[in-house]
Amino acid sequence: MNARLRNAFVNPAQLTDQDLADMAAAMKKDASTAAKRRNRLQNAGGSNGEETARNEAARQRRADLRKLKSAWG
């Protein structure tokens, strides 16, 4: 991510159309990575309780983040 995107919240009026396109692409890439990670966690399964507990903790963390994001929106 470039410096203009990092400073977007300081003065968003200075962003160009290309900056907004770069930001959208970065967000799409992040969403794609998160989806892959979610599938990897779900497919891991595991036969012992340790992996199941770790997967459940990760699901709970993501749920908490979703709640936090929706509270800001």
C-alpha atoms as an extended CHARMM CRD file, in Angstrom:
* protein
*
        73  EXT
         1         1  MET       CA              0.0000000000        0.0000000000        0.0000000000  PROA      1               0.0000000000
         2         2  ASN       CA              1.3930000000        3.3710000000       -0.9360000000  PROA      2               0.0000000000
         3         3  ALA       CA              1.7420000000        6.4270000000        1.2880000000  PROA      3               0.0000000000
         4         4  ARG       CA             -1.2400000000        8.1860000000       -0.3010000000  PROA      4               0.0000000000
         5         5  LEU       CA             -3.5280000000        5.3200000000        0.6700000000  PROA      5               0.0000000000
         6         6  ARG       CA             -2.1460000000        5.2190000000        4.2130000000  PROA      6               0.0000000000
         7         7  ASN       CA             -2.8540000000        8.9390000000        4.5460000000  PROA      7               0.0000000000
         8         8  ALA       CA             -6.3100000000        8.6750000000        2.9790000000  PROA      8               0.0000000000
         9         9  PHE       CA             -8.0660000000        9.3370000000        6.2580000000  PROA      9               0.0000000000
        10        10  VAL       CA             -6.0790000000       12.5350000000        6.8380000000  PROA      10              0.0000000000
        11        11  ASN       CA             -7.3200000000       14.2500000000        3.6800000000  PROA      11              0.0000000000
        12        12  PRO       CA             -9.4590000000       12.0070000000        1.4390000000  PROA      12              0.0000000000
        13        13  ALA       CA            -10.1010000000       14.8610000000       -1.0130000000  PROA      13              0.0000000000
        14        14  GLN       CA             -6.5140000000       14.5420000000       -2.2780000000  PROA      14              0.0000000000
        15        15  LEU       CA             -7.0650000000       10.9870000000       -3.5250000000  PROA      15              0.0000000000
        16        16  THR       CA             -7.1830000000       10.5010000000       -7.2810000000  PROA      16              0.0000000000
        17        17  ASP       CA             -9.3060000000        7.9570000000       -9.1440000000  PROA      17              0.0000000000
        18        18  GLN       CA             -6.2180000000        5.7610000000       -9.4890000000  PROA      18              0.0000000000
        19        19  ASP       CA             -5.6810000000        5.8820000000       -5.7170000000  PROA      19              0.0000000000
        20        20  LEU       CA             -9.2630000000        4.7750000000       -5.1450000000  PROA      20              0.0000000000
        21        21  ALA       CA             -8.8470000000        1.9530000000       -7.6740000000  PROA      21              0.0000000000
        22        22  ASP       CA             -5.6500000000        0.8540000000       -5.8990000000  PROA      22              0.0000000000
        23        23  MET       CA             -7.4540000000        0.9120000000       -2.5680000000  PROA      23              0.0000000000
        24        24  ALA       CA            -10.3360000000       -1.1670000000       -3.9500000000  PROA      24              0.0000000000
        25        25  ALA       CA             -7.8630000000       -3.6860000000       -5.3960000000  PROA      25              0.0000000000
        26        26  ALA       CA             -6.0460000000       -3.9460000000       -2.0630000000  PROA      26              0.0000000000
        27        27  MET       CA             -9.3370000000       -4.5310000000       -0.2260000000  PROA      27              0.0000000000
        28        28  LYS       CA            -10.3980000000       -7.1800000000       -2.7650000000  PROA      28              0.0000000000
        29        29  LYS       CA             -7.0550000000       -8.9730000000       -2.3800000000  PROA      29              0.0000000000
        30        30  ASP       CA             -7.4060000000       -8.9030000000        1.4100000000  PROA      30              0.0000000000
        31        31  ALA       CA            -10.9320000000      -10.3370000000        1.1800000000  PROA      31              0.0000000000
        32        32  SER       CA             -9.7060000000      -13.0810000000       -1.1380000000  PROA      32              0.0000000000
        33        33  THR       CA             -6.9010000000      -13.9860000000        1.2680000000  PROA      33              0.0000000000
        34        34  ALA       CA             -9.3350000000      -14.0730000000        4.1930000000  PROA      34              0.0000000000
        35        35  ALA       CA            -11.6560000000      -16.4150000000        2.2840000000  PROA      35              0.0000000000
        36        36  LYS       CA             -8.7820000000      -18.7880000000        1.5290000000  PROA      36              0.0000000000
        37        37  ARG       CA             -7.7080000000      -18.7170000000        5.1660000000  PROA      37              0.0000000000
        38        38  ARG       CA            -11.2730000000      -19.4700000000        6.2970000000  PROA      38              0.0000000000
        39        39  ASN       CA            -11.4950000000      -22.4730000000        3.9740000000  PROA      39              0.0000000000
        40        40  ARG       CA             -8.1220000000      -23.7230000000        5.1850000000  PROA      40              0.0000000000
        41        41  LEU       CA             -9.2970000000      -23.5220000000        8.8010000000  PROA      41              0.0000000000
        42        42  GLN       CA            -12.5510000000      -25.2980000000        8.0190000000  PROA      42              0.0000000000
        43        43  ASN       CA            -10.8060000000      -28.0400000000        6.0530000000  PROA      43              0.0000000000
        44        44  ALA       CA             -8.1430000000      -28.5790000000        8.7230000000  PROA      44              0.0000000000
        45        45  GLY       CA            -10.6480000000      -30.3690000000       10.9560000000  PROA      45              0.0000000000
        46        46  GLY       CA             -8.2030000000      -32.4600000000       12.8880000000  PROA      46              0.0000000000
        47        47  SER       CA             -8.7980000000      -35.4790000000       15.0330000000  PROA      47              0.0000000000
        48        48  ASN       CA             -7.6880000000      -34.0370000000       18.3420000000  PROA      48              0.0000000000
        49        49  GLY       CA             -9.3770000000      -31.3830000000       20.4680000000  PROA      49              0.0000000000
        50        50  GLU       CA             -6.4410000000      -28.9820000000       20.2050000000  PROA      50              0.0000000000
        51        51  GLU       CA             -7.0030000000      -28.2090000000       16.5230000000  PROA      51              0.0000000000
        52        52  THR       CA            -10.7550000000      -27.9910000000       17.0150000000  PROA      52              0.0000000000
        53        53  ALA       CA            -10.2750000000      -25.5350000000       19.8840000000  PROA      53              0.0000000000
        54        54  ARG       CA             -7.8450000000      -23.4610000000       17.8190000000  PROA      54              0.0000000000
        55        55  ASN       CA            -10.2940000000      -23.3510000000       14.9060000000  PROA      55              0.0000000000
        56        56  GLU       CA            -13.1310000000      -22.3610000000       17.2130000000  PROA      56              0.0000000000
        57        57  ALA       CA            -11.0000000000      -19.5980000000       18.7560000000  PROA      57              0.0000000000
        58        58  ALA       CA            -10.2240000000      -18.2850000000       15.2600000000  PROA      58              0.0000000000
        59        59  ARG       CA            -13.9280000000      -18.3280000000       14.3430000000  PROA      59              0.0000000000
        60        60  GLN       CA            -14.7470000000      -16.4500000000       17.5440000000  PROA      60              0.0000000000
        61        61  ARG       CA            -12.0520000000      -13.8350000000       16.8270000000  PROA      61              0.0000000000
        62        62  ARG       CA            -13.4590000000      -13.2780000000       13.3520000000  PROA      62              0.0000000000
        63        63  ALA       CA            -16.9930000000      -13.0080000000       14.7480000000  PROA      63              0.0000000000
        64        64  ASP       CA            -15.8120000000      -10.4160000000       17.2780000000  PROA      64              0.0000000000
        65        65  LEU       CA            -14.1040000000       -8.4470000000       14.4930000000  PROA      65              0.0000000000
        66        66  ARG       CA            -17.2870000000       -8.5340000000       12.4100000000  PROA      66              0.0000000000
        67        67  LYS       CA            -19.2720000000       -7.1940000000       15.3810000000  PROA      67              0.0000000000
        68        68  LEU       CA            -16.7130000000       -4.4300000000       15.8900000000  PROA      68              0.0000000000
        69        69  LYS       CA            -16.7630000000       -3.4760000000       12.2050000000  PROA      69              0.0000000000
        70        70  SER       CA            -20.5630000000       -3.3980000000       12.0890000000  PROA      70              0.0000000000
        71        71  ALA       CA            -20.6520000000       -1.2130000000       15.2020000000  PROA      71              0.0000000000
        72        72  TRP       CA            -18.4590000000        1.3500000000       13.3880000000  PROA      72              0.0000000000
        73        73  GLY       CA            -20.5510000000        1.2110000000       10.2200000000  PROA      73              0.0000000000
